[in-house]
Amino acid sequence: MQRRELLKAAGGGLAAAAVAKPAIAQSRPETKWRLTSSFPKSLDILYGAAEVFAKAVAEATDNRFQITVFAASEIVPGLQAADAVSNGTVEICHTASYYYVGKDPTFAFGTAIPFGLNQRMIDAWMFSGGGMELMNDFYRKHNIYGIPAGNTGAQMGGWFRKEIREVADLGGLRMRIGGFAGRVLGKLGVVPQQLAGGDIYPALEKGTLDAAEWVGPYDDEKLGFHKVAQYYYYPGWWEGGPMLHNFINLAKWNELPRTYQSIVSSASHVANTWMQARYDAGNPAALRRLVGGGAQLRPFSQPVLEACYRAANEVYAETSAANADFKKVYDAMLPFRNDQYLWWQVAEYTYDTFMIRARTRA
């Protein structure tokens, strides 16, 4: 009798195991994706964030979900990464949303808009202020699901072959500048041009560009801009906290098991934190080397900043009047930004200002 009961119990256990095994297989299927980056391998932080993301996905799934990362132009050019996702050429890309403002200016909010949010603010807006939901309502129209996956922090204002002392000096300036900021500077006479990172140096060297912005000291040193343009301006008011995204083909995202969706989201968070930390760690030493090598640091003057601020607000009013998606997101982000700076003024800015002054006395 005891033997019969043991066999029945064992049989039940085997049956349970038989059910459990395919359930696990269904929740963790063998999956292979291709990711195209908008960046070359030489930009080890921008490109490297995609590798950090892919590694985190593989490790969390015991290599059952593998994402192969391709640099810009290995599959498609860097500025066509989102198109490759939208049309199904690849499952995922790592890119800057504002590269695609030519399709719709609303794409700008996924990265940065002039005089917008800093790095911590855009994280707060995306993850706790409704920004991610708003943007994915928009991205859905382009067959994309977006997850934040990187940030450079506030960027520099770029490299100029001549000094910018007053607003009139911007007139006729041929400048490489990405995203929405080109439209703002266009109101002040700048001729904006959007070029991939690898194309900027030769254009500056040949004189077909008068100025160019990219990211900040760590990347700018690698790209060698200080060799062909002397004046290094700050701040990059058009990119106070520029965010990068993983754009995923909407059908491919919806096909993923919930477990894998959660892992992709978590791994994107890893890339988001990793990128910011790497830039914050690398920029100070790179800035010292650039200045030591002859780069001339220059702040944008108050009149120039004020003129740019007015131009930005004009562009926002015009674009909101013509584009309902843009207006919806802008109207949500603007009060969030204003509340954030109210808080920043009380604690963050006060603390940072004191410490910036104190370091010179240490």
N, C-alpha and C positions, 0 to 999 in steps of 0.2 A: 504493500500500500504506500509506504513511504517512497519507494522507488518510482511508482507511478506518478505521485505528486511532484517529485523532483523533475521527472521528464516533462510533465506538463508545464512546470515553471520555466524550465530551460527552453521549451518550445516557444513559450510566450516571449522570452527574452530574445530569441533568435528572430521571431516575427517583428518585434519592436526594432531590432537592429536593421532588419531588411527594409523597414519603412523609413527609418532615420537616415540611412545612407543616401538614397536618392533625394531626400529633402535637402540635405546638406549640399549635394551636387547642384541642385536647382538654385540654391541661394548663393552658391559660389562657383559659377560655371567658369570654364577656361575662356578667357576673353583677351583679345589682342586689339589694341587701338594704335593709331598713328597720331602723333601730335606735331604740328608744324609751329615753330616759333617765329615771331616777327624779328628775331635778333640773330646776329652771327655768333659763333662760338667764342670769338675773341672778346666779346663783352660778357665776361664770365659770370657776372651777377644777374644781368637781365636774362641771358640764356640759361644760366645755371639754375634759376628758380624753377624752370620747367623740369630739369633733371631731378631736383630735390622733390618736386611733386610726384614725378613718376616713380621714384624710388620708394617714397612713402606709401604709394598705392600698392606696389609690388610686395613690400614687406608686410603690410597689413592683411594681404590675401594669400600669403605663402606662395607668391609668384603665380597665382592663378589668374590675376588680372595684370597684364603687362602692357605698358604704354611706351612705345618707342618714340624718342624725341628727335626731330629733324630741325636743323638750323634753317634760317631764312634762305630761300632760293634752292634748297635741296629738293623740295617738292613744288612750292610756289614762292614767288617773291614775298618779302616780309609784309608789304602793305596790302597783300591779297589773302592774308591768312584767314580772316573772317569769311571771305567769299568761299574759300575751300571748305570751311565747316558748313556754311549755309547750304552749299550745293552737294554736300556729301562726299567730296573728294577725300577728306580726312574726317575723323570723328571729333577731333578737338584741336584747338590752337591756344597758344599763349601769346597775348597781344595787348595793345593799348586800344581801348574802345574809341578814343578820339581820333584814331587814324581814319575812321570811316565817316567823318562828318560830311564828306561829299555826298554820301547817300542820304543822310539825315542829320541835322545838327544836334539832335537829341543824343546821339552817340557820345557827345562830349562829356556828359555828366558821369559816364562810367569811368572816366580817367580824371579829368580836372577841367574846370572852367576858370577864366581869368578872375582873380580876386574871389576865389571860391573857398573851399575847405582845406585845412591843412591835413596832414597824414592821420592824426588821431581823430580828427573830426569826421573825415570821410569814412573811417572804420566805424565810428559811432553811428553815422547816418545810414550806412549800408546794413550793418548788423542789428542795430537797435532803433533806428529812426524811420524805417520803412523804405529806405533807398533801394535795397536789393529787390524788393517786391515791385516797386515802381519800374526799375530798369528791366526786370525780366518780363513785365507786361509789355514793354517796348521791344525788347530783344525777340520776343516770341513772333513778332511780325516779320522777322528776318530769319526764322527757323533756327534760333539760337537760344540756348540756356547759358546764363553767365554766372560765374562764381569768382569773387575777388581772389587774386592770387599774386599779390606783390604790390610794393609801393617804394618809391625812391626817396620819399620825403621832399621837402621844399627844394626846388631846383635853382640853379644859377640862371642869370639873365642872358648868358651867352657871350660869344666872342665877336668882337667888332674890330674892323681894320682901321677905324677912326673913332675918336671920342664922340660921345653923345652928350653934349653940354646942355642943349635945349631941345624943345619939341621940334623945331624946324630942322634939326639935324637928322630926323627920321625920314624926311621927305626923299623919295626915290631910292631908299635903301633896299637892296635886294637881300632878303634874309630867309634863311631856312628856319622855318618855325612850324611845328606840328599843331594839329587840332584846331580848336576854335579861335585861338589867339591871333591867327593870321588875319581873321576878319576884323578883329579889333584894331590891330596895328595898321591894317589897310585904310582905316579911317584917318590915320595920321600920316598917310603917304608912303608907308612901307609896302614893298612888293613882296608878298609872302610866297615861299616855295616850300613844298613838302618833299623831302628827300629821305631815303633810308640812310641809316647811320654810316654805312660804308661809302656812300657817295658824297658825303659832306666835305671831307678833307680836300679831295681833288678840285671840287668846285670853288672852295676858298682859295686854294693855291693858284688856280688859273684866273681868279678874279671874276668868275661868273657869279659868285656870291660876295656880298660885302660884310655879311654877318651870319652867324649861325648859333642856334642853341641846341643842346642835346640833353644832358642830365645834370652832371655836377663834376667835381674835381676827379673822382676816381675813374669815371668813364672818359671824361674829356682828356685826361692825361694819356690814356691808352690810345685815343684817336688822334692825338698829336695836334690839336687845334692851336695850341700855344706857339707852334712853329710858323703858323701862317696868319695869325691874327693876334695882336698884342694886348688889346683891352678886354678885360674879363669883368663883365657887369653882373650886378646882383641887386635885388632878388629877382628870381623868375616868377613875377607876379601872376603869370598865367598858369603856373603849376605849383601851387602851395602844398599839395599832397597828392601827386598823380598816382593813381591806382592802375594796376594791370589786372587782367582777367584771364581765366580759362573760359573760352567760348566753346560750348559743346553742341554738336548737332542735336536738335530738339528730339528727333525720333530716337537717336542713339541713347540720349539721356533717359527718355521714357522707357526704353527697353531694359535698362539696367535693373537688376534686383535692388530692393530698398537697401540691402546691406552694402552693395557697391556704391549706390548713390551717397550713402552716409560716409563711406571711406573716401570717395572723391572729394566731398565737401571738406572733410577733416584734413586731407592731404593738401588741399588748396589753402587752408588756414596755415599749415606749416610753411608753405611757400611764401605766403603773405608776410609772416613774421620774419622768416629767414632773410628775405630780400631787404627789408628795412634795416635789420640789424647789421647786415653786411655793409650797406652803404654808410650807415652811421659810424661803423668802425673804420672804414677805409677812407672816407672823405677828408678828415683832418690832415693826415700825413700827405695825401695827394695835393691838397691845397698848398701846404708848405713847400713842397717840391716845385709846384708850378710857379709860385711867387719867387722862389729862389732861382728859378730858371729864367726870370725876366717878365713873367706875366704881370700886367698892370691892373690891380684890382680897382674897380670903380663902382660906386653906388649909383643907381639911377637917381637923378635929382628929384626933389619934391614936385616941381612943376611937371616933369615928365610923367611921374607916377599919377599925379592928379589928372593930367590929360588922358592918360590911358584908362583910368578909372571911369571918367566921364564917357569915353568912347565905348567901353565895355557895357555900361548901362544903356547906351543908345542901341547897341547891337542886341542886347537882351530884349529890349522893348520891341524892336523891329521883328526879331525872330519869333517872339511869343505871339505877336499879332498875326503871323503867317503860318505858324505851326502849332497845332493843338497839343501834340505830344510833348514838344519842348516846353510849352507854357505849363502843362500839368506838372512836369518834373521841377521846373524852375520855381514855380509857386510853392512847391513843397520844400525845396532845399533852402530857399532864401530865409524864411523865418528860423529854420534850424541853424543856419550859419550865424545869424544875428544873436540867437540865444547862446550859441557856443562861445562867441567872442565876449559876450557879457560875463560868462563864467571865466574864460581865459584871462580877462582883464583883472579879475579878483585874485586868482591864485597862481596860475601857470606863468603868465607874463610877469607878474611882480617878482616871483621867485627867480625866473630866468634872468630878468634884467639885473637883479642884485648880484647873481652869481657871475654874470658876464663882466660886471664892473669889478667884482671881488677878485677874479682871477688875475687881474693886472697888478694887484697888491699882494698876491700870495708869495 
